[in-house]
């Protein structure tokens, strides 16, 4: 695999990762719970959570609420846990974008560019993994603790985020392969240049 081909593949992986992470961030499928609200009689209530908003539906209407509105209505204050999840998701997305831009910016040394991209992408994937892990644990806990009348739906946003993370890891692997190959080529080039200089020096001495 050439450096140009490898770099293009890394960029494609990062673009795919960005699309999946952005989609997962925007969709209300991190947690989806249906239940009969205790304040009403036989009224189905459906709650779908995104990273930045929540949709609460009854059979008659749906309300799109920010977490600020939702938690102030319930507990009178904003949830610090949701704020942390929002920050984690945003940081991972920004790092992914930076890494992608870095791969298409001309650098004097491709090796240096790939090395920086590997570090940034690894950090981004690790950050996103913490988000996936927290929401997966939350969904599993909800599933096993659900009471009569509750239904826990599949958290498709977690799946989208996970797919993006797998693609990001694939991009890291490709980066590492191209990085090592680029390093070896640089070493061989320096050795070849050094041998050539020595050869010229010997010829000059013989003359």
TAVEN-V819778 format. One record per residue. N is the residue number from 1. RES is the residue in one small letter. PHI is phi in radians with two decimals (999 if undefined). PSI is psi as a letter, one per 20 degrees, with the letter a starting at -180 (999 if undefined). OMEGA is omega in radians with two decimals (999 if undefined). Layout:
n: [N;N]
res: [RES;RES]
phi: [PHI;PHI]
psi: [PSI;PSI]
omega: [OMEGA;OMEGA]
This chain:
n: [1;2;3;4;5;6;7;8;9;10;11;12;13;14;15;16;17;18;19;20;21;22;23;24;25;26;27;28;29;30;31;32;33;34;35;36;37;38;39;40;41;42;43;44;45;46;47;48;49;50;51;52;53;54;55;56;57;58;59;60;61;62;63;64;65;66;67;68;69;70;71;72;73;74;75;76;77;78;79;80;81;82;83;84;85;86;87;88;89;90;91;92;93;94;95;96;97;98;99;100;101;102;103;104;105;106;107;108;109;110;111;112;113;114;115;116;117;118;119;120;121;122;123;124;125;126;127;128;129;130;131;132;133;134;135;136;137;138;139;140;141;142;143;144;145;146;147;148;149;150;151;152;153;154;155;156;157;158;159;160;161;162;163;164;165;166;167;168;169;170;171;172;173;174;175;176;177;178;179;180;181;182;183;184;185;186;187;188;189;190;191;192;193;194;195;196;197;198;199;200;201;202;203;204;205;206;207]
res: [x;x;x;x;x;x;x;x;x;x;x;x;x;x;x;x;x;x;x;x;x;x;x;x;x;x;x;x;x;x;x;x;x;x;x;x;x;x;x;x;x;x;x;x;x;x;x;x;x;x;x;x;x;x;x;x;x;x;x;x;x;x;x;x;x;x;x;x;x;x;x;x;x;x;x;x;x;x;x;x;x;x;x;x;x;x;x;x;x;x;x;x;x;x;x;x;x;x;x;x;x;x;x;x;x;x;x;x;x;x;x;x;x;x;x;x;x;x;x;x;x;x;x;x;x;x;x;x;x;x;x;x;x;x;x;x;x;x;x;x;x;x;x;x;x;x;x;x;x;x;x;x;x;x;x;x;x;x;x;x;x;x;x;x;x;x;x;x;x;x;x;x;x;x;x;x;x;x;x;x;x;x;x;x;x;x;x;x;x;x;x;x;x;x;x;x;x;x;x;x;x;x;x;x;x;x;x]
phi: [999;-1.33;-1.11;-1.16;-1.10;-1.07;-1.12;-1.14;-1.11;-1.09;-1.08;-1.07;-1.06;-1.22;-1.13;-1.07;-1.04;-1.05;-1.11;-1.15;-1.18;-1.14;-1.12;-1.13;-1.15;-1.51;-1.63;-1.57;-2.17;-1.32;-2.48;-2.38;-2.19;-2.00;-2.87;-1.57;-1.17;-1.16;-1.48;-2.19;-1.88;0.95;-1.87;-1.36;-2.05;-2.15;-2.10;-2.16;-1.95;-1.74;-1.30;-2.01;-2.67;-2.43;-1.95;-2.04;-2.11;-2.00;-1.21;-1.71;-2.78;-2.21;-2.02;-1.69;-2.12;-1.36;-1.19;-1.09;-1.17;-1.15;-1.31;-1.17;-1.21;-1.47;-2.11;1.44;-2.72;-1.38;-1.45;-1.16;-1.12;-1.18;-1.07;-1.13;-1.14;-1.12;-1.15;-1.05;-1.10;-1.16;-1.07;-1.06;-1.15;-1.13;-1.10;-1.09;-1.12;-1.08;-1.11;-1.11;-1.11;-1.07;-1.21;-1.79;-1.42;-1.10;-2.12;-1.11;-2.07;-1.13;-1.06;-1.11;-1.07;-1.16;-1.08;-1.14;-1.10;-1.08;-1.10;-1.13;-1.15;-1.10;-1.11;-1.07;-1.13;-1.13;-1.07;-1.13;-1.09;-1.13;-1.14;-1.05;-1.09;-1.08;-1.29;-1.16;-1.06;-1.10;-1.19;-1.12;-1.09;-1.11;-1.12;-1.41;-1.84;-1.16;-1.69;-1.08;1.69;-1.63;-2.43;-1.71;-1.55;-1.14;-1.43;-1.16;-1.17;-1.13;-1.10;-1.06;-1.12;-1.14;-1.08;-1.04;-1.18;-1.08;-1.15;-1.10;-1.11;-1.05;-1.08;-1.11;-1.09;-1.09;-1.05;-1.11;-1.07;-1.17;-1.07;-1.13;-1.12;-1.13;-1.08;-1.08;-1.13;-1.12;-1.13;-1.12;-1.12;-1.16;-1.15;-1.12;-1.11;-1.14;-1.11;-1.12;-1.11;-1.12;-1.09;-1.13;-1.12;-1.11;-1.10;-1.13;-1.15;-1.20;-1.30]
psi: [p;r;h;g;g;g;h;g;g;g;g;g;g;h;g;g;g;g;g;g;g;g;g;h;h;i;q;l;k;g;p;o;p;q;r;o;p;h;i;r;o;k;o;p;p;p;p;p;p;a;h;i;r;q;p;o;q;a;i;h;r;p;p;o;q;r;h;g;g;g;h;h;h;g;i;j;r;q;o;h;g;h;g;g;h;g;g;g;g;g;g;g;g;g;h;g;g;g;g;g;h;h;h;i;p;p;q;h;o;h;g;g;g;h;g;g;h;g;g;g;h;g;g;g;h;g;g;h;h;h;g;g;g;g;h;g;g;g;h;g;g;h;g;i;j;p;r;p;i;q;p;o;r;p;n;h;h;g;g;g;h;g;g;h;g;g;h;g;h;g;h;g;g;g;g;g;g;h;g;g;g;g;g;g;h;g;g;h;g;g;g;g;g;g;h;g;g;g;g;h;g;g;g;h;h;h;999]
omega: [3.13;-3.14;-3.12;3.13;3.13;3.13;3.10;3.11;3.10;3.13;3.12;3.11;-3.12;3.08;3.11;3.11;-3.14;-3.12;-3.14;-3.13;3.12;3.11;3.14;3.13;-3.04;-3.05;-3.10;-3.09;3.11;3.02;-3.11;-3.06;3.03;3.13;3.05;-3.10;-3.05;-3.09;-3.08;3.12;3.09;3.08;-3.12;3.13;-3.07;-3.12;3.13;-3.02;2.94;3.09;-3.04;3.13;-3.13;3.12;3.13;-3.07;2.89;-3.14;-3.07;-3.09;3.10;3.09;3.04;-3.05;2.94;3.14;3.07;3.12;-3.05;-3.07;3.07;3.10;-3.08;-3.01;3.07;3.12;-3.11;-3.13;3.10;3.12;3.12;3.08;3.13;3.12;3.10;3.12;3.14;-3.12;-3.13;3.14;3.14;-3.13;3.13;3.13;3.10;3.13;3.13;3.14;3.11;3.11;-3.12;-3.09;-3.12;3.08;3.13;3.09;3.06;3.14;3.09;3.14;3.13;3.14;-3.13;3.13;3.11;3.14;3.12;-3.12;-3.08;-3.12;3.11;3.11;-3.14;-3.14;3.12;3.11;3.14;3.12;3.11;3.09;3.14;-3.11;-3.13;-3.11;3.08;3.10;3.13;3.14;3.10;3.11;3.12;-3.11;-3.08;3.13;-3.09;-3.13;3.14;-3.13;3.14;3.01;3.13;-3.13;-3.14;-3.12;-3.01;3.11;3.08;3.11;3.12;3.12;-3.14;3.10;3.09;-3.14;3.10;3.12;3.09;3.10;3.07;3.09;3.10;-3.14;3.11;3.12;-3.13;3.13;-3.13;3.13;3.14;3.11;3.12;3.09;3.14;3.11;3.11;3.14;3.14;3.12;3.12;3.13;3.12;3.11;3.14;3.12;3.12;3.11;3.12;3.13;3.11;3.13;3.12;3.14;3.13;3.13;3.14;3.11;999]
